[in-house]
């Protein structure tokens, strides 16, 4: 089973949660433990994860379908 088909079956709420939850956890750890090497690395990695999710969003099949529906309404 290709990875793309698994990701397409996820609900939008799960997708947003998988993008936002890690960075929220990293920020909470940063606030709790302070500015340590581990929290700096976690914030860097989760920020890249969040950015990658945002950059890949337009290539999602469901988002492309929704954009085409919106364009059709305004034509």
Secondary structure as the mmCIF struct_conf table of DSSP 4:
data_model
#
loop_
_struct_conf.conf_type_id
_struct_conf.id
_struct_conf.beg_label_comp_id
_struct_conf.beg_label_asym_id
_struct_conf.beg_label_seq_id
_struct_conf.end_label_comp_id
_struct_conf.end_label_asym_id
_struct_conf.end_label_seq_id
HELX_RH_AL_P HELX_RH_AL_P1 UNK A 3 UNK A 8
TURN_TY1_P TURN_TY1_P1 UNK A 9 UNK A 9
BEND BEND1 UNK A 10 UNK A 10
HELX_RH_AL_P HELX_RH_AL_P2 UNK A 12 UNK A 33
BEND BEND2 UNK A 35 UNK A 35
HELX_RH_AL_P HELX_RH_AL_P3 UNK A 37 UNK A 56
HELX_RH_3T_P HELX_RH_3T_P1 UNK A 57 UNK A 59
HELX_RH_AL_P HELX_RH_AL_P4 UNK A 61 UNK A 73
TURN_TY1_P TURN_TY1_P2 UNK A 74 UNK A 74
#
